Amino acid sequence: MTSNALTVPAVALGTWAWGDSGQPGDGYFGSRLSQSGLREVVEKAQSNGFTLWDTAVAYGMGRSETVLAQALAGYDRSEYQLSTKFTPQLAGDGADPVADMLEQSLERLGADYVDLFWIHNPADVARWTPPLIPLLESGKIKHVGVSNHTMEQIALADRILGEAGLRVEAVQNHFSLLYRGSERAGILDYCREHDVRFFSYMVLEQGALTGRYDPANPLPEGSSRAAVYNGILHRLGALTDRMGAIGADRGASAADVATAWAIAKGTTPIIGVTKAGHIDGLVRARGIELADAEVAELEALADAADVDTRGWWEQEME
Ligand SMILES: NC(=O)c1ccc[n+]([C@@H]2O[C@H](COP(=O)([O-])OP(=O)(O)OC[C@H]3O[C@@H](n4cnc5c(N)ncnc54)[C@H](OP(=O)(O)O)[C@@H]3O)[C@@H](O)[C@H]2O)c1
C-alpha cells in the first residue's frame, strides 16, 4: 500500500511553459520568462499554500524540471510536492525505461522521490503500468496517476496495480469549460466514487480563456499555442465577457472564474502559471463559490462557442 493518502492543495501549478527558452514568441507558449521571474512565482505560490508542482521530461526535454528545481532552491523538500511523468514515446531502450526516466527526472529535480508520478499517456497500459509497482514499493514515488487515459484504460491500470495491493490514485486529463469529454465519459463520476483525485489541465486553454487575449490582441506570434488558438479567439468573446462580468462582481478576473469553475466541478485544476501576479488570481479563485446557475450559464456559452480544443496528443474520451 502507498504510505499515506494523497492530499493536494485546491490548485496545482503547471510548468509546461517553463520548458520554453524564455524568449518572446519562441517555444510552445512564447511568453517572456526569466529565472528571477519564476523564482518570484515560486515564492508567492509557496507562501500562499500552492505547493504542488506539475512537470514532465517532455516539457522542453527536461528544461522545465531543471528550471523548476532552480526556482525551488532553498525550500525544504517537505515544503513542496513534485509531480512528474513517464512519457512512453520518450522511453529509452534499457531494461526498465520507466525507472530510468524517473531516475533522470530525479536528477534534474534534485530530489530522491517524487510525490506523484504519472504515465503521461496510454501508449500501452499493460506494458507501462507494472514497472510502477517496484517504484511505489521502494518509496521513490509516493503516489501514481494516469494521464490522458480513457475510462477503460484507467480501470485496466488500476487492476494491474491492484494485483500488488496498490491503486491509481489520480487522473490528469484536459478539462476546461470548452473541453468536458471526461465528464461526459463518466470519468469525473468514477473518480468521485472511487476516491481518485481528478486533476484538470488546460483549464485556461493555454491563455485563450483568460479574457486577456482576443482577435485584436492574440497569443504570441510564432508560438505553438498561437497556431492552435488564434483562429478561434473570435468565437470565445461571449464566454470570456460573461466570465469577466461574473468575476467583476467578486473583484476577480475571467481567468479566476475559469479556475473557480474547475474547482466547482470537484476537480483540482493544474494552472500553468508564468507570472507572480497569476498567484493572486489563484488566491481569488480559491475563494470564489460559483452558483449552480452560473456554472450552467457558462457551460451553455461554452457549448455555443462550438469549438474543439482537443490537443494533438489527446484521444477522444467518449
Ligand atoms: N498531462 C498532459 O498531457 C498535460 C497536457 C497539457 C498540460 N498539462 C499540465 O497542465 C498545466 C496547465 O496547462 P497549460 O500550462 O498548457 O495551460 P493553461 O494552464 O490552460 O494556460 C496557461 C497560460 O495561461 C496564462 N495564465 C496562467 N495562469 C494565469 C492566471 N492565473 N491568470 C491569467 N492568465 C494565466 C499564461 O499565459 P501568459 O504566459 O500568456 O500570461 C499561461 O501560459 C501544464 O503546465 C502542465 O503541467 C498536462
The ligand as an ORCA input file, in Angstrom:
! r2SCAN-3c Opt
* xyz 0 1
  N      -0.809     15.515    -18.937
  C      -0.811     16.194    -20.055
  O      -0.822     15.631    -21.163
  C      -0.805     17.698    -19.986
  C      -1.110     18.435    -21.137
  C      -1.155     19.826    -21.021
  C      -0.897     20.434    -19.809
  N      -0.570     19.689    -18.706
  C      -0.243     20.299    -17.399
  O      -1.230     21.269    -17.094
  C      -0.599     22.544    -16.936
  C      -1.546     23.637    -17.365
  O      -1.735     23.630    -18.774
  P      -1.051     24.722    -19.715
  O       0.094     25.318    -18.997
  O      -0.829     24.038    -21.007
  O      -2.193     25.772    -19.972
  P      -3.208     26.653    -19.071
  O      -2.999     26.452    -17.627
  O      -4.558     26.428    -19.651
  O      -2.766     28.135    -19.519
  C      -1.510     28.624    -19.197
  C      -1.347     30.040    -19.726
  O      -2.383     30.877    -19.211
  C      -1.819     32.096    -18.692
  N      -2.087     32.100    -17.235
  C      -1.690     31.195    -16.327
  N      -2.181     31.457    -15.109
  C      -2.946     32.559    -15.240
  C      -3.741     33.298    -14.332
  N      -3.866     32.939    -13.049
  N      -4.390     34.383    -14.811
  C      -4.272     34.734    -16.110
  N      -3.547     34.061    -17.028
  C      -2.885     32.979    -16.589
  C      -0.340     32.079    -19.051
  O      -0.219     32.762    -20.291
  P       0.751     34.026    -20.434
  O       2.149     33.498    -20.169
  O       0.497     34.457    -21.832
  O       0.320     35.015    -19.398
  C      -0.045     30.610    -19.237
  O       0.980     30.357    -20.170
  C       0.704     22.434    -17.755
  O       1.635     23.441    -17.392
  C       1.115     21.034    -17.405
  O       1.694     20.996    -16.126
  C      -0.548     18.325    -18.790
*
